[in-house]
Amino acid sequence: MIDLSNAKLLDKKDVLSKFRSLFYHQENELYFDGNSLGKLPLLAKKTIEEAVQKQWGEGLIRSWNQHWLSLPSRISDKYSELLGVETGEIIIGESTSVRLYQVVYALLKEGSFPKHLSTDILNFPTDIYILHGLEKSFTIPPLKIISYKGEVEAEIEILKASIKNNPGIVCLSLVSYKSAYLYPMKQLNRWASKHQSLIVWDLSHAVGAVAVDLKETETIIALGCTYKYMNGGPGAPAFLYINEEWHSKLLNPIQGWFGHQHPFDFSKKYEAANSIKRFASGTPAILSLLGMEAGIDITLEAGIKLLQEKSIQQSEAFINELIQELVPLGFSIESPLDHRKRGSHVTISHPASWQICQGLVAGSDVHPKIIPDFRPPHFIRFGITPLYTRFEEIKRVIEVLKEIVKTKRYLKFPMKKSEVT
Ligand SMILES: Cc1ncc(COP(=O)(O)O)c(C=O)c1O
């Protein structure tokens, strides 16, 4: 068990501690939901404020040439560096949901893989909805949703058998949103390739907290959102990676002018750009792009390997405390205990999870507000965000969880759920 002074010592020794000051923090509040919406980088606020005044207010249309046209590629290149791919293999824009639709549609049309879609029960609902929607647009077998014993871990042998028996396009989230289960990416990519299949990886819960090397893992297509560990801001544009060999084969089903080879020729005939830019459709969301750049810059400066190391160290400390202090009080740990199978959030459950969660968020006269999140039916997720989470905060969470349950303070809170949990 780490005591408070020990936790403070670990914070002192933390080589990444200086990055915390680059974010906006509130007094008396411990934020453990960076796996859902990352904190505001102070530079993002300044950049957006200045751009609104100078680039939009004063520069107006001239700002396209001066500042904005080059912006999506500049940010895409930074994501290429983070994910270990060549510049020009990533495009930023749209949401993860839209990117998934575009790319799976393109793969189905292209036809290199059997026209069969599958995913698994651990995947995030939007991915499953998008795949079901695509299933209706093509004459293909129903979407296969692979099930396992529970909703915590994938059973790799079942997953592999399913790919072998139903080859085609498989969509998986590298880190599962409920339990943080982390898939063996390279092993699965190789298996898929051996069985006429391709895995489209959703990295939303991994990017910025888990070191992902898309080349080393032999990944062909990956996408994900940038508003979690990447601190890009609410609704920040998603990234899409397509291995260069596939650029000329895949066509964007939403062939808008920004995906044209020469958008400003205003030609009547669509001619897809001969690069990943063909996956652009309409005008990029400039303010959102400006807001997301500080996040990727900070992550690159901190270094993803160190971030992952700290995430593991903090998650292990948290889990050890949970086992000793909270499991005896009726909590269960829902995330894998082996760090090689876990992303950067730790999920717990309790019969009164929702009320406990509200108790944490409300704080008390003697305790700070603690912000995790809740996912049905009874999961409380704590995002370990190595850019700004402190060991001291982890220790405080344990104390408050103990207090809420021992004193039954949670009984003051309603059992009825609010809309955003
Ligand atoms: C795995 C995963 N995919 C997709 C999304 C959301 O996608 P979008 O950016 O389209 O809202 C989330 C959001 O939490 C997610 O966890």
The ligand as an ORCA input file, in Angstrom:
! r2SCAN-3c Opt
* xyz 0 1
  C     -13.947      3.261    -29.341
  C     -14.712      4.495    -29.686
  N     -15.021      4.734    -30.965
  C     -15.696      5.845    -31.312
  C     -16.080      6.762    -30.372
  C     -16.864      7.989    -30.724
  O     -16.768      8.320    -32.030
  P     -17.185      9.762    -32.552
  O     -15.925     10.578    -32.581
  O     -17.741      9.505    -33.875
  O     -18.182     10.324    -31.608
  C     -15.781      6.549    -29.040
  C     -16.211      7.520    -28.021
  O     -16.046      7.403    -26.854
  C     -15.087      5.385    -28.697
  O     -14.792      5.145    -27.432
*
